[in-house]
Amino acid sequence: MKTRRFFSFFFCILVLLNLSVPAFAADGDVGDWEVEAKAALLIDPDTEEILYARNTHERLYPASLTKIMTCLLVLEAIDNGALSRETVLTASELAVNSIPADGSTAGIKVGEELPVEELLYCIMLSSANEGCNILAEAVSGSIDAFVEKMNAKASALGCEDTRFANTNGLPDANHYTTAWDLYLITRAARTHPDFMPLVGTIYHEVPATNLAEPRKLYTTNYLISSYRTSYYLYKGAEGIKTGSTNDAGHCLVASASRSGRSLLSVVLGAERVTLEDGTVLTKSFVETGRLFDWGFDGFSRKVLLEADELVGEVPVELSQEQNTVKVHPSQEIERLLPNDMNPATDVERTITLKEESVEAPVEKGQVLGQMTLSADGIEYATVDLLADEDVSASRLLVFRRDLLEFLQKPALRLAAAGVAAAAVLILILRAVLKSRRRRYSRSGSRSRRGGGYRGRKR
């Protein structure tokens, strides 16, 4: 009886495992033209979308663009209370006399006293090299200590190809950076509320000091100033910083706004050229203007993906309600795209699922995969794909799945094999015993029949 129950149990398991229940369906180069400079970058600083990039990680001399970092550290010192804008500093002999005679200065004399705010105007408008050293000594105690602080800050900002050897950008073989790293530094500086008003100033007058009459400072950024020429003026330009040396060429970090959009550009290693009519052009300004035109005129914001758009279906297991669930993006994706690009036809959508199928229960909003949007080798965004509805699980199918997994465990398989072997052995033993009983029974019958022998008849 027990043997019969054992085989009945295994037969039920085999039937259940084969049961079929139907489910009911319910950072290479970017840009197709070349800027006349060693490196260039055009980026939307609000969204960090790159519109143009060329040699952005090539190590180059930054010249006075270095002063963006110097200004940043001084503003942070003010924020931290180490200095105030009104703190009066005295120019040391080292700060003033360590500057080459042909370097740009504000004519500050040894022993002259100027407030921190006025020194910031000196370094960012007229690119005063000695002003950088004076501020460096005030912030860090020495010029060398300040340079170490500059390098530490660059590393903290993620600058991987930057090394500063001085506070101002004077020529040095060990003083270099990249267009991308300058963007990272400028991005950090722009977070300070005093930075953009400072670098967007066209004219400033420094009050008289203990050793000098009032100074008139004019910005060297001709995108915003017509002090020397109106040739480069750019509508919407907001300033930032120029720089030039023989080794660095002409460099410019600039920003501009138009129709609610902002752009930031970095141009390194441009030349100054003389045209046939004798006009002398500084290409850093010309190329920056071209970059801004490229960005403002050639690009517009377009929706690549709606948040409620159903973009695909994922197979569902263990449910009797439906065998698929629809998915939609976790957010709307909007990007700056060339005006002639159609998101519906020109943007490729690549879906990557976490698994080929998902097991019920599925919750609405559950992340089931991702979608990547790209075009012409440019990846615009990667967004999570979410389940559009709840899908409940079938208890029977879940039980079947769990039982199958349980029976597939190595220890259980070994035990089942042992039980099966024991059952076979029991059957064999029973058969042997039954066979012996039959033989014994036949032998006994014959003995009983021959046991009444009475002798031979005569």
Solvent accessible surface area in square Angstrom, and as a share of the most:
residue,aa,sasa,rsa
1,M,138,0.61
2,K,171,0.72
3,T,30,0.17
4,R,169,0.62
5,R,155,0.57
6,F,51,0.21
7,F,98,0.41
8,S,56,0.36
9,F,122,0.51
10,F,72,0.30
11,F,133,0.56
12,C,83,0.49
13,I,21,0.11
14,L,105,0.52
15,V,80,0.46
16,L,39,0.19
17,L,39,0.19
18,N,116,0.60
19,L,69,0.34
20,S,99,0.64
21,V,34,0.19
22,P,91,0.57
23,A,46,0.36
24,F,132,0.55
25,A,72,0.56
26,A,95,0.74
27,D,117,0.61
28,G,78,0.75
29,D,101,0.52
30,V,35,0.20
31,G,40,0.38
32,D,126,0.65
33,W,53,0.19
34,E,112,0.50
35,V,1,0.00
36,E,100,0.45
37,A,14,0.11
38,K,97,0.41
39,A,0,0.00
40,A,0,0.00
41,L,0,0.00
42,L,0,0.00
43,I,0,0.00
44,D,5,0.03
45,P,19,0.12
46,D,105,0.55
47,T,63,0.37
48,E,77,0.35
49,E,22,0.10
50,I,59,0.30
51,L,4,0.02
52,Y,3,0.01
53,A,7,0.05
54,R,51,0.19
55,N,53,0.27
56,T,13,0.07
57,H,80,0.35
58,E,77,0.35
59,R,129,0.47
60,L,23,0.12
61,Y,79,0.30
62,P,1,0.01
63,A,2,0.01
64,S,16,0.10
65,L,0,0.00
66,T,1,0.00
67,K,0,0.00
68,I,0,0.00
69,M,1,0.00
70,T,0,0.00
71,C,0,0.00
72,L,1,0.00
73,L,2,0.01
74,V,0,0.00
75,L,5,0.03
76,E,39,0.18
77,A,7,0.05
78,I,33,0.17
79,D,99,0.51
80,N,124,0.64
81,G,61,0.59
82,A,72,0.56
83,L,18,0.09
84,S,45,0.29
85,R,55,0.20
86,E,125,0.56
87,T,46,0.27
88,V,87,0.50
89,L,21,0.10
90,T,81,0.47
91,A,2,0.02
92,S,39,0.25
93,E,113,0.51
94,L,110,0.55
95,A,0,0.00
96,V,25,0.14
97,N,95,0.49
98,S,56,0.36
99,I,21,0.11
100,P,61,0.39
101,A,114,0.89
102,D,136,0.71
103,G,16,0.16
104,S,51,0.33
105,T,64,0.37
106,A,15,0.12
107,G,44,0.42
108,I,7,0.04
109,K,102,0.43
110,V,67,0.39
111,G,28,0.27
112,E,0,0.00
113,E,78,0.35
114,L,1,0.01
115,P,43,0.27
116,V,0,0.00
117,E,51,0.23
118,E,19,0.09
119,L,0,0.00
120,L,1,0.01
121,Y,33,0.13
122,C,0,0.00
123,I,0,0.00
124,M,5,0.02
125,L,2,0.01
126,S,25,0.16
127,S,9,0.06
128,A,0,0.00
129,N,4,0.02
130,E,3,0.02
131,G,0,0.00
132,C,0,0.00
133,N,7,0.04
134,I,5,0.03
135,L,0,0.00
136,A,0,0.00
137,E,41,0.18
138,A,37,0.29
139,V,29,0.16
140,S,36,0.23
141,G,62,0.60
142,S,47,0.30
143,I,27,0.13
144,D,106,0.55
145,A,38,0.30
146,F,0,0.00
147,V,16,0.09
148,E,126,0.56
149,K,88,0.37
150,M,0,0.00
151,N,44,0.23
152,A,64,0.50
153,K,45,0.19
154,A,2,0.02
155,S,79,0.51
156,A,84,0.65
157,L,39,0.19
158,G,40,0.39
159,C,12,0.07
160,E,149,0.67
161,D,30,0.16
162,T,24,0.14
163,R,106,0.39
164,F,2,0.01
165,A,34,0.27
166,N,27,0.14
167,T,0,0.00
168,N,3,0.02
169,G,7,0.06
170,L,32,0.16
171,P,85,0.53
172,D,55,0.28
173,A,81,0.63
174,N,84,0.43
175,H,2,0.01
176,Y,45,0.17
177,T,0,0.00
178,T,0,0.00
179,A,0,0.00
180,W,54,0.19
181,D,2,0.01
182,L,2,0.01
183,Y,0,0.00
184,L,11,0.06
185,I,1,0.01
186,T,0,0.00
187,R,88,0.32
188,A,19,0.14
189,A,0,0.00
190,R,63,0.23
191,T,104,0.60
192,H,28,0.12
193,P,116,0.73
194,D,58,0.30
195,F,0,0.00
196,M,44,0.20
197,P,89,0.56
198,L,7,0.04
199,V,3,0.02
200,G,28,0.27
201,T,27,0.16
202,I,83,0.42
203,Y,92,0.35
204,H,37,0.17
205,E,79,0.35
206,V,1,0.00
207,P,78,0.49
208,A,61,0.48
209,T,31,0.18
210,N,83,0.43
211,L,79,0.39
212,A,20,0.15
213,E,136,0.61
214,P,64,0.40
215,R,29,0.10
216,K,134,0.57
217,L,9,0.04
218,Y,66,0.25
219,T,8,0.04
220,T,48,0.28
221,N,3,0.02
222,Y,38,0.15
223,L,3,0.01
224,I,22,0.11
225,S,2,0.01
226,S,62,0.40
227,Y,105,0.40
228,R,173,0.63
229,T,42,0.24
230,S,72,0.47
231,Y,135,0.51
232,Y,24,0.09
233,L,84,0.42
234,Y,31,0.12
235,K,191,0.81
236,G,31,0.30
237,A,20,0.15
238,E,58,0.26
239,G,0,0.00
240,I,4,0.02
241,K,2,0.01
242,T,17,0.10
243,G,8,0.08
244,S,60,0.39
245,T,36,0.21
246,N,158,0.81
247,D,82,0.42
248,A,4,0.03
249,G,18,0.17
250,H,35,0.16
251,C,2,0.01
252,L,0,0.00
253,V,0,0.00
254,A,0,0.00
255,S,1,0.01
256,A,0,0.00
257,S,37,0.24
258,R,87,0.32
259,S,111,0.71
260,G,85,0.81
261,R,40,0.14
262,S,24,0.15
263,L,0,0.00
264,L,0,0.00
265,S,0,0.00
266,V,0,0.00
267,V,0,0.00
268,L,0,0.00
269,G,8,0.08
270,A,2,0.01
271,E,119,0.53
272,R,141,0.52
273,V,48,0.27
274,T,95,0.55
275,L,75,0.38
276,E,187,0.84
277,D,115,0.59
278,G,45,0.44
279,T,49,0.28
280,V,79,0.45
281,L,15,0.07
282,T,10,0.06
283,K,25,0.10
284,S,3,0.02
285,F,13,0.05
286,V,36,0.21
287,E,1,0.00
288,T,0,0.00
289,G,11,0.11
290,R,95,0.35
291,L,0,0.00
292,F,0,0.00
293,D,61,0.31
294,W,63,0.22
295,G,0,0.00
296,F,17,0.07
297,D,86,0.45
298,G,27,0.26
299,F,19,0.08
300,S,40,0.26
301,R,82,0.30
302,K,43,0.18
303,V,57,0.33
304,L,7,0.03
305,L,1,0.00
306,E,80,0.36
307,A,40,0.31
308,D,115,0.60
309,E,56,0.25
310,L,86,0.43
311,V,26,0.15
312,G,26,0.25
313,E,94,0.42
314,V,3,0.02
315,P,61,0.39
316,V,11,0.06
317,E,85,0.38
318,L,23,0.11
319,S,4,0.02
320,Q,75,0.33
321,E,89,0.40
322,Q,13,0.06
323,N,60,0.31
324,T,39,0.23
325,V,1,0.01
326,K,77,0.33
327,V,2,0.01
328,H,34,0.15
329,P,1,0.01
330,S,50,0.32
331,Q,98,0.44
332,E,86,0.38
333,I,7,0.03
334,E,65,0.29
335,R,61,0.22
336,L,8,0.04
337,L,0,0.00
338,P,39,0.24
339,N,79,0.41
340,D,130,0.68
341,M,21,0.09
342,N,72,0.37
343,P,26,0.16
344,A,88,0.68
345,T,104,0.60
346,D,69,0.36
347,V,14,0.08
348,E,109,0.49
349,R,96,0.35
350,T,64,0.37
351,I,72,0.36
352,T,89,0.51
353,L,56,0.28
354,K,137,0.58
355,E,120,0.54
356,E,157,0.71
357,S,30,0.19
358,V,21,0.12
359,E,80,0.36
360,A,5,0.04
361,P,96,0.60
362,V,2,0.01
363,E,120,0.54
364,K,134,0.57
365,G,35,0.33
366,Q,65,0.29
367,V,51,0.29
368,L,9,0.05
369,G,1,0.01
370,Q,84,0.37
371,M,2,0.01
372,T,35,0.20
373,L,0,0.00
374,S,24,0.15
375,A,7,0.06
376,D,132,0.69
377,G,85,0.82
378,I,67,0.34
379,E,116,0.52
380,Y,36,0.14
381,A,11,0.08
382,T,61,0.36
383,V,3,0.02
384,D,49,0.26
385,L,0,0.00
386,L,31,0.15
387,A,0,0.00
388,D,47,0.24
389,E,65,0.29
390,D,98,0.51
391,V,1,0.01
392,S,55,0.35
393,A,34,0.26
394,S,8,0.05
395,R,221,0.81
396,L,75,0.37
397,L,22,0.11
398,V,35,0.20
399,F,107,0.45
400,R,76,0.28
401,R,62,0.23
402,D,64,0.33
403,L,33,0.16
404,L,71,0.36
405,E,95,0.43
406,F,101,0.42
407,L,48,0.24
408,Q,87,0.39
409,K,109,0.46
410,P,111,0.70
411,A,79,0.61
412,L,44,0.22
413,R,138,0.50
414,L,138,0.69
415,A,54,0.42
416,A,35,0.27
417,A,59,0.46
418,G,40,0.39
419,V,68,0.39
420,A,47,0.36
421,A,63,0.49
422,A,47,0.36
423,A,11,0.08
424,V,79,0.45
425,L,100,0.50
426,I,86,0.43
427,L,72,0.36
428,I,93,0.47
429,L,91,0.45
430,R,134,0.49
431,A,61,0.47
432,V,60,0.35
433,L,85,0.42
434,K,107,0.45
435,S,45,0.29
436,R,145,0.53
437,R,167,0.61
438,R,133,0.49
439,R,127,0.47
440,Y,173,0.66
441,S,64,0.41
442,R,134,0.49
443,S,51,0.33
444,G,18,0.17
445,S,33,0.21
446,R,140,0.51
447,S,78,0.50
448,R,178,0.65
449,R,174,0.64
450,G,56,0.54
451,G,66,0.64
452,G,50,0.48
453,Y,176,0.67
454,R,229,0.84
455,G,37,0.36
456,R,201,0.73
457,K,190,0.81
458,R,266,0.97
